[in-house]
Amino acid sequence: MTSNSTATDTTQTRTNWQVDYDVDPIEIRDPVAEALGVLEPGEPFVVTYRDAVKEAGHSCPTASGAYRIVQLGLDALYPDDYPVRSEIEVQTAGPQDDAAYGVMSRIISYVTGATDDDGFSGLAGGYGGRRDLLVFDAFDPDTPEPTFRFRRTDTDETVEVAYHVSDVPGGGPAIGNLQGILDGSASDQQREAFADAWHRRVQVVLSDDSLFTVDAV
């Protein structure tokens, strides 16, 4: 919004969220942020699901699934310490241009900092670099469900997280209201019914650990 906009007389400083989510945040250290005085040494960034929604631009079972994949993977790799950006390699079982893996990898990259060949290369000498830590088509999974691996580069420990997206419950008839919302023909009641059904599915993904399998590799 530019300074001559007539949409509002004040600067919007907070997102006007229409939905809330019940899920723990992810805490992760960033050595570069610590070195440059953004964070106190040893203190983490706190990343919420709302932050992931901002990155993706939407909230859905794919976005919420990606958030839980990285959350569960990091919890398994770092049971007693904060995970550390630049020390986490992310491997995907699918290609970058896949509809699911593409969206999920962006969110997972946002949290972990891991990127392929276009990311931050680090401070002098490569300190805190995250380039080439996101690898697509890295392994053949045992399931067609979205699957990611997380490897600690300092210990080589690796965990695999599979998301059983086929077990996510449907949203019922109200999900069919989406087309009317997109073309402008939906009533307020239909919009509300869709939003309620849609976000109930998202919350199930954020709450139900049975939708995910975490294994050491």
C-alpha positions in Angstrom: 0.0 0.0 0.0 1.5 3.3 -1.0 1.4 6.6 1.0 -1.3 8.1 -1.2 -3.7 5.2 -0.8 -7.3 6.1 0.2 -8.1 2.6 1.5 -7.3 3.5 5.1 -6.0 6.5 7.1 -3.7 4.4 9.2 -1.0 1.8 8.5 -2.1 -1.8 9.0 0.2 -3.2 11.6 -1.5 -6.5 12.4 -2.9 -9.3 10.2 -6.7 -9.4 10.5 -6.9 -13.2 10.9 -10.3 -14.8 10.5 -9.3 -18.1 11.9 -7.1 -19.4 14.8 -5.2 -22.6 15.0 -4.2 -24.8 17.9 -0.7 -26.0 17.3 2.6 -25.5 19.1 5.2 -23.2 17.5 8.6 -24.4 16.2 11.7 -23.0 17.9 14.9 -23.0 15.9 18.3 -21.4 16.3 20.0 -19.5 13.6 23.8 -19.0 13.9 23.8 -16.1 11.5 21.1 -14.2 13.4 23.1 -14.8 16.6 26.4 -13.6 15.0 24.8 -10.5 13.7 23.1 -9.6 16.9 19.5 -10.3 15.8 19.2 -13.0 18.6 21.1 -13.6 21.8 23.4 -16.6 21.5 21.5 -19.8 22.1 18.1 -18.1 21.8 15.7 -19.4 19.0 13.4 -17.9 16.4 9.8 -18.9 17.2 8.0 -19.9 14.0 4.2 -20.4 14.2 1.8 -22.0 11.8 0.5 -18.6 11.0 4.0 -17.7 9.8 3.9 -20.7 7.5 0.5 -19.6 6.2 2.0 -16.1 5.4 4.7 -17.8 3.4 2.3 -20.0 1.5 -0.4 -17.4 1.1 -3.0 -20.0 2.1 -4.0 -22.5 4.7 -4.9 -26.0 3.6 -4.1 -29.7 4.4 -1.0 -29.5 2.3 0.4 -26.4 4.1 -0.6 -27.7 7.5 0.9 -31.1 6.6 4.2 -29.5 5.7 4.3 -27.6 9.0 3.7 -30.8 11.0 6.2 -32.8 8.8 9.0 -30.3 9.7 7.9 -30.0 13.3 7.8 -33.7 13.9 11.1 -34.3 12.0 13.0 -31.6 14.0 11.5 -32.9 17.3 12.8 -36.4 16.5 16.3 -35.1 15.5 16.7 -32.7 18.4 14.9 -34.2 21.4 16.9 -32.2 23.9 18.1 -29.2 22.0 17.0 -26.5 19.6 17.4 -27.4 15.9 20.0 -25.3 14.2 19.7 -23.7 10.7 22.6 -24.5 8.4 23.0 -27.9 10.1 19.8 -29.5 8.7 19.6 -31.1 5.3 16.2 -31.7 3.9 15.6 -34.5 1.3 12.4 -35.0 -0.6 11.0 -38.1 -2.2 9.5 -36.1 -5.1 10.4 -33.4 -7.7 10.4 -29.7 -7.1 7.6 -29.1 -9.7 5.3 -31.6 -8.0 2.1 -29.8 -6.8 2.5 -31.2 -3.2 6.3 -31.4 -2.9 6.7 -27.9 -4.3 4.4 -26.2 -1.8 5.6 -28.3 1.1 9.3 -27.8 0.4 8.8 -24.0 0.4 7.3 -24.1 3.9 9.9 -26.6 5.1 12.7 -24.4 3.6 11.2 -21.4 5.3 11.4 -23.1 8.7 14.8 -24.9 8.4 16.6 -22.4 6.1 17.6 -25.3 3.8 17.7 -24.4 0.1 19.0 -25.9 -3.1 21.4 -23.8 -5.2 19.9 -20.3 -4.7 20.0 -19.9 -0.9 22.2 -18.0 1.6 25.8 -19.1 1.1 26.9 -18.0 4.6 29.1 -15.3 6.2 32.8 -15.1 5.6 34.1 -18.6 5.0 30.5 -20.0 4.6 29.5 -19.6 8.3 25.8 -20.5 8.6 25.4 -21.3 4.9 22.2 -23.1 3.8 22.8 -23.6 0.1 22.6 -27.1 -1.3 20.8 -28.4 1.9 17.5 -29.0 0.1 17.7 -32.0 -2.3 14.8 -33.1 -4.5 14.1 -36.6 -5.7 16.7 -37.8 -3.1 15.3 -41.2 -2.3 12.6 -43.8 -3.2 9.9 -43.9 -0.5 8.0 -47.0 0.6 4.7 -45.1 0.2 3.2 -42.9 -2.4 2.3 -40.4 0.4 4.4 -37.2 0.7 7.7 -38.2 2.5 10.6 -36.1 3.6 13.9 -36.9 5.3 15.8 -34.6 7.7 19.5 -35.1 8.3 21.7 -33.5 10.9 24.9 -32.6 9.2 26.8 -32.5 12.5 25.9 -36.0 13.5 24.5 -37.6 10.3 21.4 -38.7 12.2 18.5 -38.9 9.8 14.7 -39.3 10.3 12.0 -39.9 7.7 8.5 -38.4 8.0 5.6 -39.7 5.9 2.3 -37.8 5.8 -0.7 -40.0 5.3 -2.7 -37.4 3.4 -5.1 -40.0 2.1 -6.3 -40.5 5.7 -7.2 -36.8 6.2 -11.0 -36.7 6.6 -13.1 -35.0 4.0 -14.9 -31.7 4.6 -18.4 -32.8 3.7 -20.8 -31.1 1.2 -19.8 -27.6 2.3 -16.4 -28.0 0.5 -18.4 -27.9 -2.7 -19.2 -24.2 -2.1 -15.7 -23.3 -3.1 -16.6 -22.8 -6.8 -19.3 -20.4 -5.9 -16.9 -18.5 -3.7 -14.5 -18.2 -6.6 -17.0 -17.0 -9.1 -18.8 -14.7 -6.6 -22.1 -16.5 -6.5 -21.9 -18.0 -3.0 -24.0 -16.6 -0.2 -22.6 -15.5 3.1 -24.0 -18.6 4.7 -22.3 -20.8 2.1 -19.0 -18.9 2.6 -19.2 -19.4 6.3 -20.1 -23.1 5.9 -17.1 -23.6 3.6 -14.7 -21.8 5.9 -15.8 -23.9 8.9 -15.4 -27.2 7.0 -12.1 -26.2 5.4 -10.4 -25.1 8.6 -11.7 -28.0 10.6 -9.8 -30.2 8.2 -6.7 -28.1 8.6 -7.0 -28.3 12.4 -7.3 -32.1 12.2 -3.9 -32.2 10.4 -2.4 -30.0 13.0 -3.7 -32.1 15.8 -3.7 -35.7 14.8 -0.3 -37.4 15.1 -1.7 -40.6 13.6 -1.6 -38.9 10.2 2.2 -39.0 10.3 4.9 -41.7 10.7 8.4 -40.8 11.9 11.2 -43.3 11.6 14.9 -43.2 12.0 16.8 -44.0 8.8 
